[in-house]
Amino acid sequence: MKQGKILSTIDNMSEWVARVAAYGYVAITLIQLMEACLRYVFISPTLWAWDVNGQLFVALAILGGGYVLLRDGHVRVDVLYSRFGRRKKAIVDLFGLLMTTIVLALMSYELVDMAWSSWRIRERGYSLFAPPMYPLKTVFLFGVFLLLLQAIVCTYRTLRSLRDQPADEKGAA
């Protein structure tokens, strides 16, 4: 039962982070609306709106990754996949999840150093506004790590479903 609790905790974390992050899209919309009004109505554009929206968008995209994986919303080539039986689909999913997990583990390892270095030097962007980059790199690390955890959970569940499934009616996997 402890195992199930860990899996559901990671699922709940992915769900909660995505729900909270979704409010960031409201912020992006409001910032763009404000920028458009300031630029075209008052002829007084901001220096910061483009940078802030870019950082928000990157953060929201990576923070939603675990949720997308949880809900099986990722992109796949459905031309062949839709013709497979459940067992073959699970094998294809397992291969993709294993590759994803490896890549995310390597990324997490590298991102720890990248985020730490960014904090250490108080890295800033290269635009005129020059926003701090270290918070974004930390959020990116957190998002990749959460996506890695969700990939591990999905890999475990796929392995378990393969173990519990009989071979497809049209033949073995």
C-alpha positions in Angstrom: 0.0 0.0 0.0 2.9 2.4 0.6 3.8 2.1 -3.0 0.3 3.2 -4.1 0.5 6.2 -1.8 3.8 7.3 -3.3 2.4 6.9 -6.8 -0.8 8.9 -6.0 1.2 11.6 -4.2 3.3 12.2 -7.4 0.1 12.2 -9.4 -1.5 14.7 -7.1 1.6 16.8 -7.2 1.6 16.9 -11.0 -2.1 17.8 -10.9 -1.8 20.5 -8.3 1.2 22.2 -9.9 -0.5 22.3 -13.3 -3.7 23.7 -11.8 -1.7 26.4 -10.0 0.4 27.1 -13.0 -2.6 27.5 -15.2 -3.3 30.8 -13.5 -0.1 32.0 -15.1 -1.8 32.1 -18.5 -4.2 34.7 -17.0 -1.1 36.7 -16.0 0.3 36.4 -19.6 -3.0 37.6 -21.1 -3.2 40.5 -18.8 0.4 41.6 -19.3 -0.1 41.4 -23.1 -3.3 43.4 -22.9 -1.7 46.0 -20.8 1.3 46.1 -23.1 -0.9 46.5 -26.2 -2.8 49.4 -24.5 0.3 51.1 -23.4 2.0 50.7 -26.7 -0.8 51.6 -29.1 -3.1 53.8 -27.0 -0.6 55.7 -24.9 2.4 55.3 -27.1 4.4 54.2 -24.1 5.6 50.6 -24.4 7.2 48.8 -21.5 10.7 47.4 -21.3 9.7 44.4 -19.3 6.5 42.8 -20.7 8.1 40.8 -23.5 10.8 39.3 -21.1 8.3 38.6 -18.3 5.9 36.9 -20.6 8.6 34.8 -22.2 9.8 33.6 -18.8 6.2 32.9 -17.7 5.5 30.9 -20.8 8.7 28.8 -20.4 7.9 28.2 -16.7 4.3 27.2 -17.4 5.2 24.9 -20.3 7.6 22.9 -18.2 5.4 22.9 -15.1 2.5 21.4 -17.1 4.6 18.6 -18.4 3.9 16.2 -15.6 0.2 16.8 -15.9 0.3 16.1 -19.6 2.1 12.8 -19.0 -0.3 11.9 -16.2 -3.3 12.5 -18.5 -1.6 10.7 -21.5 -1.9 14.0 -23.5 1.5 13.8 -25.2 1.9 13.7 -28.9 2.4 10.4 -30.7 2.1 9.2 -34.3 -1.3 7.7 -34.2 -1.3 6.3 -37.7 0.3 3.0 -36.5 -0.3 3.3 -32.8 -4.1 3.2 -33.2 -3.9 -0.1 -35.0 -2.0 -1.8 -32.2 -3.6 -4.0 -29.5 -3.4 -3.0 -25.9 -0.2 -5.0 -25.2 1.6 -3.6 -28.3 0.6 -0.1 -27.3 1.9 -0.7 -23.8 5.2 -1.9 -25.2 5.5 1.2 -27.4 4.6 3.4 -24.4 7.2 1.6 -22.3 9.9 2.2 -24.8 9.0 5.9 -25.0 8.8 6.3 -21.3 12.1 4.6 -20.7 13.8 7.0 -23.2 12.0 9.9 -21.7 13.1 8.9 -18.2 16.7 8.6 -19.3 16.7 12.0 -21.0 15.0 13.7 -18.0 17.4 12.1 -15.5 20.3 13.4 -17.5 18.7 16.8 -17.9 18.0 17.0 -14.1 21.6 16.2 -13.4 22.8 19.0 -15.7 20.1 21.5 -14.6 21.1 21.3 -10.9 24.6 22.7 -11.9 23.1 25.2 -14.3 20.6 26.5 -11.7 23.2 26.6 -9.0 25.6 28.5 -11.2 22.9 30.9 -12.2 22.1 31.7 -8.5 25.8 31.9 -7.6 26.5 34.6 -10.2 23.0 36.2 -10.0 22.6 35.7 -13.8 20.5 38.2 -15.7 19.0 38.2 -19.2 20.6 40.0 -22.1 17.8 42.4 -22.9 17.6 46.0 -21.9 15.3 45.0 -19.1 17.8 42.3 -18.0 15.5 40.2 -15.8 17.1 37.7 -13.3 17.4 34.3 -14.9 18.1 32.2 -11.7 14.4 32.0 -10.6 13.4 30.7 -14.1 16.2 28.2 -14.1 15.2 26.9 -10.7 11.5 26.6 -11.9 12.8 24.8 -15.0 14.8 22.4 -12.8 11.7 21.8 -10.6 9.5 21.2 -13.6 11.9 18.7 -15.2 12.3 16.9 -11.9 8.5 16.7 -11.5 8.2 15.4 -15.1 10.9 12.8 -14.3 9.0 11.6 -11.3 5.8 11.4 -13.3 7.6 9.5 -16.1 8.9 7.0 -13.5 5.4 6.5 -12.2 4.0 6.0 -15.7 6.8 3.6 -16.5 6.0 1.6 -13.4 2.3 1.5 -14.2 3.0 0.5 -17.8 5.3 -2.3 -16.7 2.6 -3.5 -14.2 -0.1 -3.4 -17.0 2.2 -5.5 -19.3 2.7 -8.0 -16.6 -1.0 -8.3 -15.9 -2.2 -8.4 -19.6 -2.5 -11.4 -21.7 -1.0 -11.3 -25.2 -3.2 -9.6 -27.9 -5.7 -11.6 -29.7 -3.9 -11.3 -33.0 -0.7 -12.7 -31.5 2.0 -11.9 -29.0 3.4 -8.5 -28.4 
